[in-house]
């Protein structure tokens, strides 16, 4: 079986190291096990289809006295949405202050994500002068890069809050790595969905190294 390229990253999370691959589809299947590791945390969780949170959109005031935005400062954040979940809120935009002659805000350069993973983007916004982000709009594609905001604060006061955790990774396997170098766990129920497996896969990210062998 040919294994697509993966850009693997590793971060500590809840006593585990999350090992994340940024393209769709699990690499390993039933009958794989962990053979060795160089890892200082209590365990490891292998995910695929992981998408990192986006950067900031560009914002600019629109010169118009007609609009629904209340005078005051506004900030925006964007998330990526995949079949598995949604990223945490991305980088905050530059603050823009609405006044009587600039009653709308234009967003441009809205980030797009990995083509075969990201299906839509959510835009979150503060209310005038606020610091909490709630859902403003959903861009139901991975191509649109502009949006004009003319939505009153009251309209988004009760919409969903911006997520603080990333749920895009598909969990392939999870192990207790208390005994380094020993088999710590195995995969179950993947073979029927992901047939075929290479003889070995080594994942490295910084000080972390894991080697998985097929049986």
ZIRAWO-V208505 format. One record per pair of residues at least 6 apart in sequence whose ideal C-beta (glycine too) atoms are under 6 Angstrom apart, sorted by the first residue. I is the first residue (numbers start at 1). J is the second residue. D is the distance in whole Angstrom. If there is no record, write none. Layout:
I;J;D / I;J;D
This chain:
1;196;4 / 1;198;6 / 3;27;6 / 3;198;6 / 4;23;6 / 6;21;4 / 7;22;5 / 8;21;6 / 8;203;5 / 8;205;5 / 9;20;5 / 9;205;6 / 10;17;5 / 10;19;5 / 10;205;4 / 10;208;5 / 11;18;5 / 12;41;6 / 15;42;5 / 16;43;4 / 16;45;5 / 17;39;6 / 17;41;5 / 17;44;5 / 18;45;5 / 19;46;5 / 19;203;6 / 20;47;5 / 20;50;4 / 20;169;6 / 21;48;4 / 22;50;6 / 24;49;5 / 24;116;5 / 24;117;5 / 26;48;5 / 26;172;5 / 26;194;6 / 28;172;6 / 28;212;6 / 29;190;4 / 29;191;5 / 29;194;4 / 29;197;5 / 30;187;5 / 30;188;6 / 30;190;5 / 30;191;4 / 31;214;6 / 31;215;5 / 32;187;5 / 32;212;5 / 32;214;5 / 33;183;5 / 33;186;5 / 34;175;5 / 34;184;5 / 34;210;6 / 34;212;6 / 35;211;5 / 35;213;5 / 36;181;5 / 36;211;5 / 37;177;6 / 37;180;6 / 37;210;5 / 38;209;4 / 39;177;6 / 39;208;5 / 43;175;6 / 43;176;5 / 43;177;5 / 44;175;5 / 44;177;6 / 45;174;4 / 46;172;5 / 46;173;5 / 47;169;3 / 47;171;6 / 48;170;5 / 48;172;6 / 49;84;6 / 49;170;4 / 50;168;6 / 50;169;4 / 51;80;5 / 51;82;6 / 51;87;6 / 51;113;6 / 51;114;6 / 51;117;5 / 51;168;4 / 53;87;4 / 53;88;5 / 53;90;4 / 54;78;5 / 54;80;6 / 54;90;4 / 54;111;4 / 55;90;6 / 55;91;5 / 55;111;5 / 56;91;4 / 56;93;5 / 57;76;6 / 57;78;6 / 57;93;5 / 57;107;5 / 57;109;6 / 57;110;5 / 58;108;5 / 58;109;4 / 59;93;5 / 59;94;6 / 59;96;5 / 59;105;6 / 59;107;6 / 60;106;5 / 61;96;5 / 61;102;4 / 62;104;4 / 62;106;5 / 63;102;6 / 64;103;6 / 64;104;6 / 65;101;6 / 67;103;3 / 67;104;4 / 67;150;5 / 68;150;5 / 68;152;4 / 69;98;5 / 69;103;5 / 70;128;4 / 70;153;6 / 71;98;5 / 71;99;6 / 72;128;3 / 72;129;4 / 73;95;5 / 73;97;5 / 73;129;6 / 74;96;6 / 74;126;6 / 75;92;5 / 75;93;6 / 75;95;5 / 75;126;5 / 76;93;4 / 76;125;5 / 77;89;4 / 77;90;5 / 77;92;6 / 77;124;5 / 77;133;5 / 77;162;6 / 78;90;5 / 78;111;6 / 78;121;6 / 78;123;6 / 79;86;5 / 79;87;5 / 79;89;6 / 79;122;5 / 80;87;5 / 80;113;4 / 80;118;5 / 81;119;6 / 81;120;4 / 82;117;5 / 82;118;6 / 82;168;5 / 84;168;5 / 84;170;5 / 85;167;3 / 85;168;5 / 86;163;6 / 86;167;6 / 87;166;5 / 87;168;6 / 88;163;5 / 88;164;6 / 88;165;6 / 88;166;5 / 89;124;6 / 89;162;4 / 96;105;5 / 104;148;6 / 104;150;5 / 105;149;5 / 106;148;5 / 107;147;5 / 108;146;5 / 109;145;6 / 110;145;5 / 112;142;5 / 113;142;6 / 118;142;5 / 120;138;6 / 120;140;5 / 121;139;5 / 122;138;5 / 123;136;5 / 123;137;5 / 124;133;4 / 124;135;6 / 124;162;4 / 125;136;4 / 126;133;6 / 127;153;4 / 128;153;6 / 133;162;4 / 134;156;5 / 134;159;5 / 134;161;6 / 135;159;4 / 135;160;5 / 136;156;6 / 173;187;5 / 175;184;4 / 175;185;4 / 176;184;5 / 177;184;5 / 197;214;5 / 199;214;6 / 200;213;5 / 201;212;5 / 202;211;5 / 203;210;5
